Amino acid sequence: MKQILLFLTLFGISSLYGSSSDWRFHSFTFLGIEPTSWIKEDDVKGDVLNTRFSLGQELYISLSPAFSCGGGVRYLHPRGNKDGDEYTFLPVYLSLRLELPSEGIPFYLKGYTGYSLLLEEEGGLYYGLGAGTLIPLHYSERIRYSLDCGIAYSSCNGQKSIADEKIRIRYTSLDLSIGLGIAY
């Protein structure tokens, strides 16, 4: 229930951005699911055992009809491993997006990199590559709503300390996401 409220809040906030500017802004609030994912601790591969979903918000500025840059933040629900350790990642990132010309439904490619906060541990590099499509829901003169469906490969990195030893942590996943987008 908390995750649904967070999703609705992020979408509501993104709807409040001003639409009187000459810039073209795109805001996306999304829910992601990771059907394939794993955690490595010092290169020892282990399966993820609990729920794998995320909530996120991205904001882009169009630099041309085909190219946008922006940033985002994601909350990844705690992930666990066989040993009972749980990790909560909170990536903050910059993103580049390339809209590919098409008739009808727009298709895009994106790449992103940033820093993944690892709650209660030491964070690290976050990166990913993805693709998606925007399905038009409602268009008016000043604002456009769309359904954003995407797929991405992403990796969160960090470290944890046990005694005087630092252990590297890498969470890698294939992300499927669906979200609501607003362009103004």
ROKOL-566772 format. One line per 4 residues: number of its first residue (from 1); their letters; for each residue x, y, z of N, C-alpha, C. Coordinates in steps of 0.2 Angstrom, whole numbers, always signed. Layout:
BEGIN
NUM) a) X:Y:Z:X:Y:Z:X:Y:Z  ...
% end
This chain:
BEGIN
1) mkqi) +4:-6:+0:+0:+0:+0:+4:+6:+0  +10:+6:+4:+14:+12:+4:+17:+13:-3  +19:+8:-6:+22:+9:-13:+17:+12:-18  +11:+10:-17:+5:+13:-22:+5:+21:-20
5) llfl) +5:+22:-14:+4:+29:-12:+10:+33:-14  +16:+30:-14:+22:+34:-16:+22:+35:-24  +19:+30:-27:+19:+30:-35:+14:+36:-36  +8:+36:-33:+3:+42:-34:+6:+48:-33
9) tlfg) +9:+49:-27:+12:+55:-25:+17:+58:-30  +22:+53:-33:+27:+55:-38:+23:+58:-44  +18:+54:-46:+14:+56:-52:+11:+63:-51  +8:+64:-45:+5:+70:-44:+10:+76:-44
13) issl) +16:+75:-41:+21:+80:-41:+23:+82:-48  +24:+77:-52:+26:+78:-59:+21:+81:-63  +14:+81:-61:+9:+84:-65:+9:+92:-63  +12:+94:-57:+12:+101:-55:+17:+105:-59
17) ygss) +22:+102:-62:+27:+107:-66:+24:+112:-70  +26:+117:-71:+23:+123:-75:+24:+121:-83  +19:+123:-87:+19:+121:-94:+19:+128:-98  +21:+133:-95:+22:+139:-99:+28:+141:-102
21) sdwr) +33:+136:-101:+40:+137:-103:+41:+135:-111  +46:+138:-114:+47:+136:-121:+51:+130:-121  +54:+128:-115:+57:+121:-115:+52:+116:-116  +54:+110:-118:+50:+104:-118:+52:+99:-113
25) fhsf) +48:+98:-108:+49:+94:-102:+45:+87:-103  +49:+82:-101:+45:+75:-100:+46:+73:-93  +41:+71:-90:+42:+68:-83:+38:+61:-83  +42:+56:-80:+39:+50:-80:+39:+47:-73
29) tflg) +34:+44:-71:+33:+41:-64:+32:+33:-66  +36:+29:-63:+36:+22:-66:+36:+17:-60  +34:+11:-61:+34:+5:-57:+38:+0:-61  +43:-3:-58:+48:-8:-61:+47:-15:-58
33) iept) +48:-20:-62:+49:-27:-59:+55:-30:-62  +59:-34:-58:+65:-37:-60:+64:-44:-60  +62:-47:-66:+60:-54:-66:+67:-59:-66  +72:-56:-68:+79:-59:-68:+84:-55:-65
37) swik) +87:-57:-59:+91:-53:-55:+96:-57:-51  +101:-54:-49:+106:-58:-44:+110:-53:-40  +112:-55:-35:+117:-52:-30:+124:-55:-30  +129:-52:-31:+136:-54:-31:+139:-51:-25
41) eddv) +142:-55:-21:+146:-52:-15:+153:-55:-16  +158:-50:-18:+165:-52:-19:+165:-58:-25  +161:-57:-30:+161:-61:-36:+158:-68:-35  +155:-69:-29:+151:-75:-28:+144:-74:-30
45) kgdv) +142:-77:-35:+135:-76:-37:+130:-79:-33  +124:-76:-31:+119:-78:-27:+112:-76:-30  +107:-80:-29:+101:-78:-31:+97:-73:-26  +93:-69:-29:+89:-65:-25:+83:-69:-23
49) lntr) +81:-68:-17:+75:-73:-14:+69:-69:-13  +69:-62:-12:+63:-59:-10:+60:-55:-16  +55:-51:-15:+52:-47:-20:+57:-42:-23  +56:-41:-30:+60:-37:-34:+56:-32:-38
53) fslg) +55:-26:-35:+51:-21:-38:+54:-14:-36  +53:-9:-40:+55:-3:-39:+50:+3:-41  +51:+8:-38:+47:+14:-40:+52:+20:-42  +50:+24:-47:+55:+29:-49:+52:+35:-52
57) qely) +56:+40:-53:+54:+46:-56:+60:+49:-60  +58:+51:-66:+63:+54:-71:+60:+60:-74  +65:+65:-75:+63:+71:-79:+68:+72:-84  +66:+74:-90:+70:+75:-96:+68:+82:-99
61) isls) +74:+85:-102:+73:+91:-106:+75:+89:-113  +70:+91:-118:+72:+90:-125:+77:+95:-127  +82:+92:-130:+87:+97:-133:+86:+97:-141  +83:+92:-143:+81:+92:-150:+75:+87:-151
65) pafs) +72:+87:-157:+66:+82:-157:+68:+75:-156  +74:+73:-157:+76:+66:-156:+81:+65:-149  +83:+70:-146:+88:+69:-141:+86:+73:-134  +86:+69:-129:+84:+72:-122:+89:+70:-117
69) cggg) +90:+75:-112:+94:+73:-106:+91:+75:-100  +92:+71:-95:+89:+72:-89:+92:+68:-83  +88:+66:-78:+90:+62:-73:+84:+59:-69  +86:+55:-64:+80:+52:-61:+83:+49:-54
73) vryl) +78:+46:-51:+79:+43:-44:+75:+36:-44  +77:+31:-41:+73:+25:-40:+74:+22:-33  +69:+19:-31:+69:+16:-24:+68:+8:-26  +73:+4:-24:+73:-3:-25:+71:-6:-19
77) hprg) +65:-9:-19:+63:-13:-13:+68:-17:-10  +69:-18:-4:+75:-22:-1:+76:-29:-5  +82:-31:-6:+83:-37:-10:+87:-41:-4  +86:-48:-5:+89:-52:+0:+93:-57:-3
81) nkdg) +98:-61:+0:+102:-66:-2:+100:-72:+2  +104:-78:+0:+103:-84:+4:+105:-84:+11  +109:-79:+13:+112:-79:+20:+107:-75:+24  +102:-72:+21:+98:-68:+25:+99:-60:+25
85) deyt) +105:-58:+22:+107:-51:+21:+102:-48:+17  +100:-42:+18:+95:-38:+14:+99:-31:+12  +98:-29:+6:+101:-23:+4:+95:-18:+1  +95:-12:+2:+91:-7:-1:+95:-2:-5
89) flpv) +94:-2:-11:+97:+2:-16:+93:+8:-17  +96:+14:-18:+92:+20:-20:+97:+24:-25  +96:+22:-32:+100:+25:-37:+98:+32:-38  +103:+37:-39:+102:+44:-42:+106:+44:-48
93) ylsl) +103:+46:-54:+107:+46:-60:+105:+51:-65  +110:+52:-70:+109:+56:-76:+107:+51:-81  +103:+54:-86:+101:+49:-92:+101:+53:-98  +103:+49:-104:+102:+52:-110:+97:+48:-114
97) rlel) +93:+51:-118:+88:+47:-121:+88:+49:-129  +87:+44:-133:+87:+45:-140:+80:+43:-143  +76:+47:-146:+70:+45:-148:+71:+43:-156  +69:+37:-157:+70:+35:-164:+64:+36:-168
101) pseg) +65:+39:-174:+59:+41:-179:+55:+35:-180  +48:+36:-180:+44:+30:-182:+37:+33:-183  +33:+30:-187:+26:+31:-188:+22:+29:-183  +18:+33:-179:+14:+30:-174:+17:+31:-167
105) ipfy) +19:+25:-164:+21:+25:-157:+28:+26:-157  +30:+31:-153:+38:+33:-153:+42:+27:-149  +48:+26:-151:+52:+21:-148:+58:+25:-146  +61:+23:-140:+67:+26:-138:+73:+21:-135
109) lkgy) +79:+24:-135:+84:+20:-132:+87:+25:-127  +89:+22:-121:+92:+27:-116:+98:+23:-112  +102:+28:-110:+108:+25:-106:+108:+30:-100  +110:+27:-94:+111:+31:-88:+116:+29:-84
113) tgys) +119:+33:-80:+124:+32:-75:+123:+37:-69  +125:+34:-63:+125:+39:-57:+128:+35:-51  +125:+37:-46:+127:+34:-39:+122:+30:-36  +123:+24:-34:+118:+20:-30:+119:+21:-23
117) llle) +115:+24:-19:+115:+24:-12:+113:+17:-9  +117:+14:-5:+116:+8:-2:+114:+9:+5  +108:+9:+7:+106:+11:+14:+109:+6:+19  +112:+9:+24:+116:+6:+30:+122:+3:+27
121) eegg) +124:+4:+21:+131:+2:+19:+134:+7:+15  +139:+6:+11:+143:+11:+7:+140:+10:+0  +138:+15:-4:+135:+15:-11:+141:+14:-16  +139:+15:-22:+144:+14:-28:+141:+16:-34
125) lyyg) +144:+14:-40:+142:+16:-46:+135:+13:-48  +131:+16:-52:+125:+14:-55:+125:+15:-62  +123:+10:-66:+123:+11:-73:+118:+7:-76  +116:+8:-83:+111:+4:-86:+110:+6:-93
129) lgag) +107:+2:-97:+105:+3:-104:+98:+0:-105  +94:+4:-109:+87:+2:-110:+84:+4:-116  +78:+2:-117:+74:+4:-123:+66:+4:-121  +62:+7:-124:+55:+7:-123:+51:+11:-128
133) tlip) +45:+11:-127:+40:+14:-131:+35:+19:-127  +33:+24:-130:+28:+28:-127:+21:+28:-131  +16:+25:-127:+9:+24:-130:+5:+30:-128  +3:+34:-133:-1:+40:-132:-8:+39:-128
137) lhys) -9:+42:-123:-15:+42:-120:-20:+48:-121  -17:+54:-120:-21:+60:-121:-16:+65:-124  -18:+69:-129:-14:+74:-132:-19:+81:-132  -16:+86:-129:-19:+93:-130:-14:+97:-133
141) erir) -16:+104:-133:-12:+109:-136:-5:+110:-132  -6:+109:-125:-1:+111:-121:+2:+105:-117  -1:+100:-117:+1:+94:-112:+0:+87:-116  +4:+82:-115:+3:+76:-118:+4:+71:-112
145) ysld) -1:+66:-112:+0:+60:-107:+1:+54:-111  +6:+50:-108:+7:+44:-112:+9:+38:-107  +8:+32:-109:+10:+26:-106:+17:+24:-108  +22:+24:-103:+29:+22:-105:+30:+15:-103
149) cgia) +32:+11:-108:+34:+4:-107:+41:+3:-108  +45:+0:-104:+52:+0:-105:+55:-7:-103  +61:-8:-105:+65:-14:-103:+72:-11:-102  +76:-13:-97:+83:-11:-96:+87:-16:-93
153) yssc) +94:-16:-94:+99:-19:-90:+102:-14:-85  +102:-16:-79:+105:-11:-74:+109:-14:-69  +114:-11:-66:+118:-13:-61:+119:-8:-55  +118:-10:-49:+119:-6:-43:+126:-9:-40
157) ngqk) +130:-5:-37:+136:-7:-34:+137:-4:-27  +140:-7:-23:+142:-4:-16:+147:-9:-12  +147:-7:-6:+152:-11:-2:+149:-12:+5  +150:-17:+9:+149:-17:+16:+155:-19:+20
161) siad) +155:-18:+26:+161:-19:+30:+159:-24:+35  +164:-29:+36:+163:-34:+41:+170:-35:+44  +170:-33:+50:+176:-32:+54:+181:-26:+50  +187:-28:+48:+191:-23:+44:+191:-25:+37
165) ekir) +186:-29:+35:+186:-31:+28:+180:-28:+24  +182:-26:+18:+177:-23:+14:+175:-28:+9  +168:-29:+8:+165:-34:+3:+161:-30:-2  +163:-31:-9:+160:-28:-14:+153:-31:-15
169) iryt) +148:-27:-17:+141:-30:-18:+139:-27:-25  +136:-31:-29:+134:-29:-35:+127:-33:-36  +122:-28:-37:+115:-31:-39:+114:-29:-46  +113:-34:-50:+112:-34:-57:+105:-37:-59
173) sldl) +101:-33:-64:+95:-35:-65:+93:-33:-72  +88:-37:-75:+84:-35:-81:+77:-32:-78  +76:-26:-80:+71:-22:-77:+65:-21:-82  +59:-23:-81:+53:-21:-85:+49:-16:-81
177) sigl) +48:-10:-85:+44:-5:-81:+38:-3:-85  +33:+0:-81:+28:+3:-84:+26:+10:-80  +25:+15:-84:+24:+21:-80:+19:+26:-84  +18:+32:-81:+14:+37:-84:+19:+43:-85
181) giay) +18:+45:-91:+22:+51:-93:+18:+57:-95  +21:+63:-94:+18:+69:-95:+23:+73:-99  +21:+76:-105:+26:+80:-108:+22:+87:-109  +26:+92:-108:+23:+99:-108:+29:+104:-111
% end
